[in-house]
Amino acid sequence: CIESLHPKLQDYLASVAILLDDLPDESLLRKYDPPMSPLELLGHFSGYSLMGRSHEDPWSNIPPSIVLFRHNLERYATHKADLIEQLQITVFHEIGHFLGLDEEEVAARGLE
């Protein structure tokens, strides 16, 4: 699905690791207010957004990552096509956070 994005955006995403994990760990779930259920989180963006990076703050230049949670994504899919669609939505949702969008802005773009 990354290949379908504008080439300039693909260049920005070159530094973003996309990882796959079975389920989110408890420490990640507690970062949400209220804490999330381990069965509802499909993906997570970690790091500074593209808009939040700064030359004055060296920590903001640590490469960000997107983690996808396999078991939760598979629960949404009854067919392979459903899984592919949910993967695209989840990846684009997390890319939205990389671009600096909050949950409301991401949802307004139909990526929830």
Backbone bond lengths (Angstrom), bond angles and torsions (degrees), N, CA, C in turn:
res aa  C-N    CA-C-N  psi(-1)  N-CA   C-N-CA  omega(-1)  CA-C   N-CA-C  phi
1 C - - - 1.449 - - 1.534 110.99 -
2 I 1.328 117.55 -24.23 1.472 120.49 178.51 1.530 110.23 -63.31
3 E 1.330 116.18 -33.78 1.464 120.72 -178.72 1.524 112.23 -63.14
4 S 1.335 117.67 -21.82 1.464 120.88 -178.87 1.531 112.20 -81.10
5 L 1.313 117.40 -7.94 1.464 121.51 -177.93 1.525 111.31 -83.55
6 H 1.306 115.58 160.09 1.463 122.27 177.48 1.535 109.20 -56.61
7 P 1.343 118.28 139.61 1.473 120.80 -178.38 1.533 114.05 -54.68
8 K 1.324 118.05 -36.08 1.472 120.50 179.19 1.531 110.24 -64.56
9 L 1.332 116.81 -41.44 1.459 120.68 177.79 1.525 110.21 -66.73
10 Q 1.312 117.22 -37.65 1.464 120.52 175.93 1.525 110.53 -59.77
11 D 1.335 116.63 -38.88 1.470 120.33 177.52 1.531 110.95 -61.78
12 Y 1.342 117.07 -44.36 1.470 120.56 177.92 1.523 111.13 -61.77
13 L 1.330 116.31 -37.84 1.464 121.17 -176.77 1.521 113.26 -76.10
14 A 1.319 117.55 -10.04 1.469 120.47 -178.44 1.527 111.86 -59.08
15 S 1.327 117.30 -26.87 1.470 120.37 -179.05 1.531 112.95 -92.29
16 V 1.331 117.47 -0.26 1.470 121.59 -177.90 1.528 109.16 -97.04
17 A 1.324 115.90 117.38 1.470 120.09 176.39 1.524 108.34 -76.02
18 I 1.326 116.66 134.48 1.460 121.47 173.73 1.518 106.62 -111.31
19 L 1.339 114.99 115.71 1.461 122.22 -172.73 1.522 110.56 -115.52
20 L 1.316 116.01 156.97 1.457 122.41 177.91 1.518 108.83 -121.33
21 D 1.326 115.64 128.49 1.461 121.46 177.37 1.523 107.22 -131.50
22 D 1.324 117.46 157.58 1.461 119.84 -178.86 1.526 111.92 -67.68
23 L 1.317 116.49 -54.66 1.466 123.15 -178.02 1.525 109.52 -144.30
24 P 1.337 117.54 154.43 1.467 119.10 175.76 1.522 110.61 -69.28
25 D 1.337 116.18 147.77 1.469 118.56 178.28 1.533 109.95 -86.50
26 E 1.308 114.58 164.95 1.461 121.38 -173.72 1.529 112.46 -61.18
27 S 1.330 117.58 -37.05 1.470 119.64 -178.69 1.530 110.94 -64.53
28 L 1.322 117.80 -35.93 1.466 121.04 177.06 1.528 110.15 -68.34
29 L 1.307 117.53 -44.13 1.466 121.45 -178.72 1.522 111.76 -60.91
30 R 1.327 117.25 -33.67 1.471 121.27 -179.51 1.530 112.42 -74.54
31 K 1.325 118.19 -12.99 1.467 120.52 177.90 1.528 111.52 -72.02
32 Y 1.322 116.77 -19.35 1.459 121.38 179.78 1.524 109.55 -87.22
33 D 1.335 115.95 149.66 1.458 120.51 178.90 1.521 108.63 -124.03
34 P 1.312 118.20 108.56 1.463 128.34 -0.93 1.528 110.93 -73.98
35 P 1.327 117.53 162.33 1.470 120.46 178.78 1.529 110.84 -55.62
36 M 1.315 115.82 143.29 1.462 120.86 -178.02 1.520 111.13 -87.64
37 S 1.306 114.72 157.59 1.461 121.28 173.18 1.524 107.89 -74.96
38 P 1.330 118.63 144.85 1.464 120.11 178.70 1.526 112.76 -65.17
39 L 1.333 117.92 -12.42 1.462 120.84 -177.78 1.522 113.73 -98.19
40 E 1.339 118.49 -2.82 1.457 118.82 -176.54 1.527 114.69 -108.60
41 L 1.304 118.88 -16.93 1.461 121.48 -178.09 1.529 109.42 -83.86
42 L 1.339 116.46 119.42 1.463 121.48 -177.70 1.522 112.42 -93.29
43 G 1.334 116.09 -31.74 1.455 120.59 -179.01 1.517 109.84 -157.94
44 H 1.327 115.44 167.16 1.463 120.11 -178.67 1.523 109.18 -151.24
45 F 1.343 115.74 131.72 1.460 121.65 173.42 1.512 108.14 -95.79
46 S 1.310 116.78 132.93 1.459 121.92 179.68 1.521 109.05 -128.07
47 G 1.318 115.84 130.94 1.459 120.51 178.68 1.515 110.81 123.51
48 Y 1.306 115.69 -173.71 1.456 121.45 178.69 1.517 109.34 -84.77
49 S 1.332 115.80 142.93 1.461 119.67 175.85 1.526 108.95 -70.12
50 L 1.288 115.33 165.91 1.460 121.04 177.87 1.529 110.05 -58.06
51 M 1.324 116.65 -36.73 1.461 121.02 -179.32 1.529 111.89 -79.11
52 G 1.329 118.19 -17.51 1.456 121.71 -177.05 1.516 114.34 -91.93
53 R 1.321 116.45 -1.82 1.467 119.27 -179.28 1.521 110.76 -75.53
54 S 1.330 114.98 149.00 1.455 120.24 -176.28 1.523 109.56 -150.06
55 H 1.315 115.81 141.50 1.467 119.57 175.57 1.524 110.98 -71.44
56 E 1.343 116.67 -25.15 1.458 120.70 179.89 1.530 112.38 -75.68
57 D 1.330 116.97 -23.35 1.466 121.38 -178.12 1.525 109.22 -112.99
58 P 1.336 117.91 98.26 1.468 119.76 -177.04 1.527 113.00 -61.33
59 W 1.345 118.73 -26.49 1.468 121.08 179.01 1.520 111.41 -65.55
60 S 1.324 116.75 -26.60 1.463 119.74 -177.69 1.523 112.05 -72.89
61 N 1.311 117.08 -9.80 1.463 120.27 -179.14 1.523 113.39 -100.44
62 I 1.339 117.19 6.03 1.463 120.10 172.54 1.521 107.06 -67.78
63 P 1.318 118.39 132.33 1.471 119.98 -176.44 1.531 112.20 -57.96
64 P 1.334 116.33 131.79 1.461 120.52 178.10 1.527 111.13 -77.55
65 S 1.334 115.02 170.35 1.465 119.19 177.82 1.524 110.48 -144.89
66 I 1.307 113.96 156.33 1.457 123.00 172.74 1.516 106.00 -119.73
67 V 1.330 116.16 127.72 1.466 120.95 177.15 1.521 107.65 -112.39
68 L 1.326 116.10 129.08 1.461 122.91 175.89 1.517 108.04 -105.41
69 F 1.325 116.84 138.98 1.459 121.17 -176.71 1.527 109.99 -104.94
70 R 1.309 114.62 104.16 1.464 123.91 -170.62 1.520 113.45 -55.34
71 H 1.322 117.94 -52.15 1.470 120.12 -176.26 1.530 111.60 -60.34
72 N 1.308 116.93 -40.67 1.464 120.17 -179.35 1.522 111.48 -69.66
73 L 1.316 117.50 -39.32 1.462 120.43 176.77 1.523 110.56 -64.48
74 E 1.315 117.12 -41.17 1.466 120.96 -179.90 1.526 111.19 -65.00
75 R 1.317 118.11 -31.45 1.470 121.01 178.64 1.526 111.81 -63.92
76 Y 1.326 117.50 -29.13 1.459 121.49 -179.86 1.523 112.49 -80.45
77 A 1.304 117.75 -12.26 1.461 121.12 -171.51 1.524 111.54 -106.66
78 T 1.322 115.33 124.73 1.461 119.40 172.02 1.520 110.17 -97.04
79 H 1.324 116.09 -20.60 1.464 122.46 178.61 1.525 108.54 -137.45
80 K 1.312 115.60 163.98 1.466 120.73 179.37 1.533 110.83 -57.80
81 A 1.336 116.57 -40.27 1.468 120.04 -179.93 1.528 110.96 -61.75
82 D 1.342 117.23 -37.62 1.469 120.98 177.22 1.525 110.93 -63.81
83 L 1.323 116.21 -41.54 1.462 120.75 179.77 1.524 110.52 -63.80
84 I 1.315 116.62 -44.74 1.466 120.55 179.42 1.526 110.38 -61.59
85 E 1.331 116.70 -43.89 1.467 120.23 179.03 1.531 111.21 -62.49
86 Q 1.329 117.08 -45.22 1.470 120.12 -179.45 1.525 111.43 -66.86
87 L 1.325 117.25 -36.15 1.470 120.64 175.25 1.521 110.69 -60.37
88 Q 1.339 116.78 -45.92 1.465 120.38 179.72 1.525 110.88 -61.83
89 I 1.325 116.77 -46.27 1.465 120.02 179.75 1.527 110.36 -60.08
90 T 1.323 116.33 -44.99 1.466 120.30 -177.58 1.525 111.48 -66.75
91 V 1.321 117.30 -44.41 1.470 120.32 178.62 1.526 109.97 -62.16
92 F 1.336 117.84 -45.96 1.462 120.31 179.72 1.532 111.19 -65.22
93 H 1.329 117.35 -35.70 1.469 121.50 175.83 1.532 109.80 -59.10
94 E 1.314 116.54 -48.80 1.471 120.51 -178.64 1.527 111.28 -69.40
95 I 1.323 117.77 -33.71 1.470 120.53 174.11 1.526 109.37 -62.55
96 G 1.325 116.67 -36.97 1.467 120.18 175.59 1.519 111.43 -56.36
97 H 1.331 116.80 -42.98 1.472 120.02 177.01 1.529 110.55 -65.60
98 F 1.315 117.72 -38.35 1.464 121.34 176.05 1.531 110.30 -59.02
99 L 1.334 116.20 -36.01 1.461 120.51 179.94 1.525 112.73 -79.28
100 G 1.336 117.15 -5.59 1.456 120.70 176.74 1.517 114.53 102.67
101 L 1.329 118.73 7.30 1.459 121.53 179.62 1.526 110.28 -80.79
102 D 1.338 116.35 142.04 1.466 119.54 174.87 1.534 109.03 -88.62
103 E 1.346 116.84 -179.30 1.470 120.95 -176.12 1.528 112.27 -58.56
104 E 1.331 117.82 -42.42 1.466 120.87 -179.84 1.521 111.31 -63.60
105 E 1.323 117.10 -43.17 1.465 120.79 -179.25 1.524 111.24 -67.39
106 V 1.323 116.88 -37.64 1.464 120.69 177.56 1.528 109.30 -66.23
107 A 1.334 117.17 -45.06 1.467 121.70 179.92 1.528 111.22 -62.82
108 A 1.338 117.12 -36.98 1.461 120.85 179.53 1.526 111.94 -62.95
109 R 1.311 116.49 -20.60 1.464 121.54 177.97 1.530 111.60 -94.60
110 G 1.328 116.48 9.78 1.460 121.35 177.29 1.511 114.48 76.19
111 L 1.325 117.25 22.34 1.469 121.22 -176.02 1.522 110.80 -111.37
112 E 1.315 115.84 55.97 1.466 119.31 179.19 1.500 111.15 -116.97
